[in-house]
């Protein structure tokens, strides 16, 4: 769960810096992580 939180925080930083493509990729990665965690 900590990895998911760090990924979201990194995505938020990218978004705030205007790095929207990188932020989008990180948000998608966080979504995939959340789906794996909730599948168990």
Order of alpha helices (4+ residues) and beta strands (2+ residues): alpha-alpha
